[in-house]
Amino acid sequence: MQRYFAHTLLLAGLILLLGSCQSPVKVPEEVPTTVRVIVQDDQAQPISAIPVELHEGIDPAANAPLQSLVTDNSGLAVFNLDIPSDGERYSLLVGSDQTGRVTRTLDLLCRDTTIVVVLASQNIPCGAEVSDTVQFVDVCAPRNGVEFTELVERRYTSTCDEPMTLAISRAENPDLRLETFVFDNDGILISGNQFELPARGSFSVVTEYTPQDENTFQARTIVDGQGDNSSFSLSIDIFGNSVLCDDCQCEDETIIVDMGATVVDTAITIQDIYNVNRTPCLRTDELIQNFPAGSPFTLDTQPMTSIQPGNGQPLQVTFNPTQEGTFTETLVFRTTFPENGVTCTYTIEFTAVAGQPACCIELDAGRNITVDASTQPPTYRIELLTDVNGTDAGAICFYNCGTAGWLTISRPGVFNAPGFTIENQRYDLQPRSEGGGLGCFDVSFTPTEDMVWPNGRNAGPAVVEFRTTFNIIGCQPQQIEVIARVDTTPTLFSRCVFRWEDNQFNGYNFTPVENKGSDIVDMNADDIASPMLSDLVYLSGPGTGLTGRVRIRSGWKFVRSGVTSINDFGYEDIRNWPEFPNLKNGIDRNSPFTDFELFSVYVIEVERDGSLFYALIRVREISDDGEKQKICFDVLFPL
């Protein structure tokens, strides 16, 4: 038989196999017991200085701890105590406020019990419906008075930024001896069907199965979270079966343990329990094949030679490569049942990868990226285009395309290029093969009036192209070019202005351009002694020759007449007019009242906070429908 285990996935699932180890043979009232607790992270690395408490009962909050320890540099805490021979239940509380707490229920009747606790959690996205699966495979039904218990613990973390009320529907079946225990953010057992979870808090769901006979089952636990503004739902589907385990029988078996990947010359260590004794009989183990000399794998622990029912073989293995590559080595045990002499082999094949981080550019994830392949190395550019006072943004994205190790990329120093901003400065990326994401550097450009026309709009051509570069450390190319261009083409739109007295005394402003200007109350616009609040008011018309009387706040200039079609009023058209070079010269600021003629073109001076802008207008309509008079323009703004 061959089985495959991806080691990090096995540990992340927080799977623990325990036997109740009850024996039909008479035993002392107190049994000396050693409990070894190994605390690891989700990469199977030991975690030191983690508080571990051992409590009586399944609820650590119900009483004070029997013993309290802190893990050493190997992630180990060892408890020595005497326990009743009737199999009283115990629990562990592991972790702190910083790491989060995990509660583990135990049956410590087996001697020298070894427990691996992983401080890892599965995130539940806020607003999502999440499903998970728990499986119990071939759990032994009672045999010769011995019961077998397996449990699976899963820890979940809410990503909602507010407290949640969690409602629980437990999977429980007394006939199957299937039970579900829920522990809150502080590791306290929840006795009811509802509890409060803090913002981004964690909770644990423990499913325990002690079969009473041979069967197959499925069940479901549901946890629904509800906050003031958000919610989530977690559904845990539970599948299992139990079998009649043969007395003192075994078969040859091979398992494959994937230790993952590491950087060359960087060791990784795993501790786990292998080849659990699922029989009611004592078993002996003998290591008959160790790792060869010179192997990057080493066995750090002395294997146990006597395995009680329900116990397994606790092993610690270190992988410390000196070169890149994929490596595989095996340990082989001969297992024997002294009661009947049955013997078989148990092979553990360890595989691991040694590599280095590497940097690649993800073009599809970037924005406004171009590549000049004619240079060596290729030149990567972010190209932006926007209007004056508008904004355009781009990004260049990197990922770790190596086989192992973290890739650090950063943008050093202070970025001080007028008009440009960069939001991000550093990323630490795992290899994509291990779920690593992208590190994107976002660049935006917002040109201002004084950048485009540094000496004013009338003092020379606009500056329409801006360039800068920024450096990236940790990836090639090290320098990224940014080219930003400014579109100074005026916006063309059409707008009608109603006669001032018929329009609640509103005048007209040429801004904002995106709304085709705006109306503004200008109560005294017909009084030469009163200052205007708007750019233009339409006072009366149509007059002789289809003219309309207007008042201009800042200044104006006649350009030409007879432009009868908007097709002759495009920006490319007027650039060819002989009047174009001098459109902003000769503005009349002394004649605010004037008559505009149909199909004539005028320049209107627009003042904003001391700055001058210019609109070119074509009078396309002057009309009177008997109720309201209006004058309509085609507008190019700003010039």
Secondary structure, DSSP 8 states (H G I E B T S, - for coil): -EEEEEHHHHHHTTEEEEE----SS---SEEEEEEEEEEE-TTS-B--S-EEEEEESS-GGGS--SEEEE--TTSEEEEEEEEETT--EEEEEEEETTTEEEEEEEE--STTEEEEEE---EEE-TT-EEEEEEEEEEEE--BTTB-EEEEEEEEEEE--SS-EEEEEE---BTTTTEEEEEE-TTS-B--SSEEEE-TT-EEEEEEEE--SSSEEEEEEEEEEEE-SS-EEEEEEEEEEEEE---TT----EEEEEEEEEEETT--EEEEEEES---SSS-EEEEEEE---TT-SEEE-S---SEE-TT--EEEEEEE--SSSEEEEEEEEEEEEETTTTEEEEEEEEEEEEEE---EEE-GGGSBSEEEETTSSS-EEEEEEEEETT--EEEEEEEEE-SSSS-EEEE--S----TTEEE---EEEE-BGGGT---EEEEEEE---HHHHSTT-TTSS----EEEEEEE-BTSSS-EEEEEEEEE---EEEEEEEE-GGGTTTEEEE---GGGT-EEEE-TTTT-TTS--SSSEEEEE---TTSEEEEEESSEEEEEES----GGG-SHHHHTTSTTGGGTTSS-B-S--EEEEETT-EEEEEEEETTEEEEEEEEEEEEEE-SS-EEEEEEEEE--
